[in-house]
Amino acid sequence: MKKLLTLALVAAMLTATGITAFAVDYPGGTQNTEITTSVEPTFTVTVPADTTVPFNALSTEFGSVKLESARLAPNKAVQVTVTSDYNLNNSVDNTAVIPYSLKAGNDTVDADFAAMFLNAGEKVDLTIDITQAAWDAAAAGDYSDTVTFNIAYVDAEQ
Amino acid sequence: MKKIAVMLLAVLMFCVPCMTAFAAPTEQKGATISTTVPAKCDITFISVGGRIEEGGTDMDGTEEFDRRSVHTFHIIPDEGKEIDKVLFGGEDVTSQVKDGYFTTPALTTDMTLEVIYKDAGTPVEPVSEPTSKPDTSKPAATSTVSSAPVQPSANTPASTTPSTPSTDTAKTGDTTAAIVFVIAAVTTVSAAFIIVLAKRRKETE
């Protein structure tokens, strides 16, 4: 019984590791052996940190979305999109909001916005814009909103 | 039975490292944007040459008001002054001042209310009482009442013309020269009388 178990264990170990050596005898000629390996893509993206907008500020630096380091496959890219309702919501009264916009340079960040990064070091600077009219219309209180950055590994042609 | 369980566990342990970890296709990171809208707004009052009131209360220096509240201020120039210009937040709102009252828009941020005064353009009333410091160097002719109006110095900032209404206008009631003239005449007459008396005494002796 012991021997049987030992045999079963050895068989299981060989199967589990998946290493199988096939020795084939050929009578003659050549045989190609393909060596394959795989390098997994790795990348690091930094996104803006939590930011406090000063009262009555029309434009505030939000920070950058940056591809810090990257080892991407050819024709692949890192895509960053942004999800937000673009309203700062009052902590007490959820009907009281301060509308804002995110700008990437001169471009407005909206649902269609997608930043594509191919090389490490590439970045997009973001600013938070609030109009004076929006400030003037705002009731007193604390406001906040969460901006979600969606980071994806995609085909570069996208 | 125990051994079988150990064996199965060992088999499982070998199988586990062979599993491939598939990363999620999309990763999400969040950042919070926050701000605070203050409940109060400050108004700084600048009024050299007059005063500003609200509901009978003097507004002086910097006062605090509720955000989005509306206020009506009464601008009261000092005597001899009148409103030249009213600036609210740097904007000229002189045309919005009615009968000395200015109503603010809803306050949304800290502001400055600055009133600039000029000398009033009304004729000067005759002054019956002499000034406290008579100017004896003036000729007697200046003691007559002047009816010429005081000319306003238009567009002069309040900061360069502080309010001194009494000294600017009360130059018309100077009678000192006339008094000096009367005293001199009385003295002369008295001296002449004494001389005459002295001569008569000599004659009688």
Interface residues (C-beta under 8 A of the other chain):
Chain A: L5 A8 L9 A12 M13 A16 T17 G18 V45 V47 P48 A49 D50 T51 T52 V53 P54 F55 N56 F62 G63 L88 I98 Y100 I128 I130 W135 D136 A138 A139 A140 G141 D142 Y143 S144 D145 T146 V147 T148 F149 N150 I151 A152 Y153
Chain B: K3 I4 M7 A10 V11 F14 C15 C18 P25 T26 E27 Q28 K29 G30 A31 T32 I33 S34 T35 T36 V37 P38 A39 R67 R68 A106 T108 T109
